[in-house]
Amino acid sequence: MISRAYAREVVESGRFQRLVLGVIFVNAVSLGLSTSPVLSDRYGIALRVVEIAVLVAFGLEMVLRLYAGGRTFFRDPWNWFDLIIVCLALLPMTSFFSVMRVLRVLRLARIVSVIPSLRRVIAALLSAVPGIGSIIVMLMVALYSGAILGVQLFRSVAPEYFGSLDRSLFTMFEIMTLENWPAIAEPIVQERAAAWVFFVGYIVITAFILLNLLIGVIVSAMEIEVNRNRWQEDQRLEKKQHEAVMTELRELRTMVAVLQDRVPSASAGPGTDTDGTPGRLGP
């Protein structure tokens, strides 16, 4: 049986990570091919074999990582993420959960936990959730207020866009994304010349200010996450350097102690004891 230290070394190696990434890629290709009725009928058995092989590979990986990490395995949120994904992937294998075969696509989400750069992106997004939530609330307020004003101002002019609150909400969301908004605004501006103030003001507030604030919050969170990872890497490097220096100091101390033990015995003469005092000569 392999040791836990060796298993940890294997799990953390780059070759093992590339192997897991390759299994995810094969799984992605097989899932894509299975969506074709023609390919499913022709290569159904082969695709099923590939699916079982992928599940076996994921299961063995989880077992190896659990053995290598021990109790520390459950301290990492990404390990929980992988474990849940693998467990959900195993559910469709049973007849009771056969309707949950759609969960197979969740296996592709494991690519996030395998690639460190993607983990940093997700961590940055999670850290930016409070700021993102605040901006989304402001966007919802602007969207809802604009929809109410649109119904009150342009219901009679453009009932297909502002005839009801739900239509107005969809119209204002479409305008906020800058998708084909001139086609909505131009007929209304021809009927109401001052209507351009409403549309331009709404676009400036939502598309130019609030959405750019949202992007700024995400970019700022990403920058903080990158700096935090760099600091952690610097700390790990300093720790290795400190351990190397301390190892050399211990070796030097050992060498000095050995030399100190040898020097008195080497400097003692034939008529001198090891402590430097004159010794008694023999007859």
VEXDRENTI-123835 format. One line per 2 residues: their letters; for each residue x, z, y of C-alpha. Coordinates in steps of 0.05 Angstrom, whole numbers. Layout:
! residues N
a> X:Z:Y  ...
This chain:
! residues 283
mi> 0:0:0  27:-19:68
sr> 43:36:118  1:48:180
ay> 60:33:225  72:-34:191
ar> -3:-51:197  -1:-34:271
ev> 59:-79:280  23:-136:245
ve> -41:-127:286  -4:-125:352
sg> 40:-186:336  29:-251:371
rf> 24:-289:306  -35:-247:284
qr> -70:-257:351  -60:-332:345
lv> -88:-331:275  -151:-295:299
lg> -157:-344:356  -152:-401:306
vi> -208:-371:263  -252:-366:325
fv> -237:-439:341  -256:-461:270
na> -320:-420:276  -337:-454:342
vs> -327:-523:312  -369:-506:250
lg> -425:-478:293  -425:-541:335
ls> -427:-586:274  -484:-546:243
ts> -529:-565:302  -530:-637:278
pv> -584:-649:225  -545:-708:197
ls> -480:-669:189  -517:-608:163
dr> -549:-649:108  -484:-685:90
yg> -435:-627:96  -481:-567:91
ia> -443:-535:33  -376:-544:67
lr> -403:-514:131  -431:-455:92
vv> -364:-444:59  -329:-445:126
ei> -380:-395:153  -368:-347:95
av> -293:-355:102  -297:-338:176
lv> -339:-276:162  -290:-254:108
af> -232:-264:157  -267:-224:211
gl> -283:-169:162  -211:-164:137
em> -186:-164:209  -232:-105:226
vl> -210:-67:164  -136:-78:180
rl> -146:-58:253  -185:4:233
ya> -130:24:185  -75:9:236
gg> -109:46:293  -140:104:256
rt> -180:148:303  -148:115:363
ff> -185:50:345  -250:79:373
rd> -218:98:440  -212:25:462
pw> -277:-6:488  -254:-75:466
nw> -248:-50:394  -320:-27:398
fd> -339:-96:425  -305:-131:367
li> -335:-84:316  -406:-94:343
iv> -397:-170:344  -372:-171:272
cl> -429:-126:249  -481:-169:283
al> -449:-231:252  -456:-200:183
lp> -531:-186:191  -554:-258:181
mt> -519:-258:113  -575:-214:85
sf> -644:-243:69  -679:-190:111
fs> -642:-210:173  -641:-285:159
vm> -682:-298:222  -624:-270:263
rv> -578:-329:246  -580:-345:320
lr> -533:-285:329  -477:-326:297
vl> -461:-355:365  -440:-284:387
rl> -377:-291:346  -350:-338:398
ar> -353:-281:448  -294:-250:411
iv> -248:-298:446  -256:-253:507
sv> -225:-194:470  -169:-236:439
ip> -142:-267:504  -114:-214:552
sl> -128:-256:615  -201:-260:597
rr> -203:-185:586  -176:-176:657
vi> -231:-221:685  -286:-182:649
aa> -255:-116:671  -253:-141:743
ll> -326:-162:740  -347:-95:712
sa> -309:-58:766  -342:-102:819
vp> -413:-86:793  -429:-36:849
gi> -410:-84:904  -443:-143:869
gs> -506:-102:861  -509:-86:935
ii> -501:-159:955  -553:-182:904
vm> -602:-132:934  -588:-161:1003
lm> -598:-231:975  -665:-210:944
va> -688:-181:1010  -669:-244:1047
ly> -702:-288:994  -766:-248:993
sg> -770:-244:1069  -757:-318:1076
ai> -811:-333:1024  -863:-292:1061
lg> -845:-325:1127  -847:-394:1094
vq> -918:-382:1068  -941:-357:1136
lf> -908:-414:1176  -912:-475:1131
rs> -969:-466:1081  -1012:-517:1117
va> -954:-566:1129  -922:-565:1059
pe> -968:-532:1008  -927:-562:951
yf> -869:-518:974  -901:-460:1010
gs> -972:-459:984  -964:-392:949
ld> -914:-336:946  -886:-356:878
rs> -876:-429:901  -845:-405:965
lf> -797:-360:927  -774:-418:884
tm> -767:-462:945  -726:-411:983
fe> -681:-401:922  -670:-476:918
im> -653:-478:992  -605:-420:983
tl> -566:-460:931  -564:-519:980
en> -595:-562:925  -634:-619:958
wp> -654:-576:1016  -658:-634:1066
ai> -714:-665:1025  -753:-601:1034
ae> -737:-589:1108  -742:-659:1138
pi> -817:-670:1127  -831:-601:1155
vq> -786:-612:1216  -822:-677:1231
er> -887:-637:1235  -858:-575:1268
aa> -797:-590:1310  -775:-518:1315
aw> -775:-509:1239  -701:-525:1237
vf> -686:-457:1266  -718:-424:1205
fv> -680:-466:1154  -613:-465:1188
gy> -617:-390:1200  -636:-377:1128
iv> -580:-421:1101  -528:-388:1146
it> -550:-318:1125  -555:-331:1050
af> -510:-389:1031  -455:-379:1082
il> -452:-304:1091  -482:-266:1032
ln> -458:-314:977  -388:-315:1007
ll> -390:-239:1009  -407:-240:935
ig> -347:-285:921  -303:-241:964
vi> -323:-178:926  -307:-212:859
vs> -240:-238:885  -222:-170:912
am> -239:-136:846  -197:-188:809
ei> -138:-175:855  -144:-100:843
ev> -147:-110:768  -85:-156:769
nr> -46:-105:810  -68:-49:763
nr> -43:-89:703  23:-103:738
wq> 31:-29:753  17:-12:680
ed> 68:-63:657  119:-35:706
qr> 105:35:680  115:12:608
le> 180:-23:627  205:39:664
kk> 187:82:604  227:37:558
qh> 286:38:606  281:113:611
ea> 280:121:536  340:74:529
vm> 379:114:581  361:181:548
te> 383:153:481  450:133:509
lr> 458:201:542  444:236:476
el> 495:192:442  546:207:496
rt> 533:282:489  543:277:414
mv> 609:240:425  632:291:476
av> 615:348:429  654:315:373
lq> 714:304:420  711:376:443
dr> 714:399:371  773:355:357
vp> 815:368:419  833:442:405
sa> 854:428:334  895:368:356
sa> 930:404:413  948:466:372
gp> 1022:468:354  1053:490:289
gt> 1063:560:317  998:564:353
dt> 928:583:329  869:540:344
dg> 852:585:404  921:573:436
tp> 951:642:420  1019:646:386
gr> 1011:650:312  1053:688:262
lg> 1107:648:231  1117:653:158
p> 1179:682:125
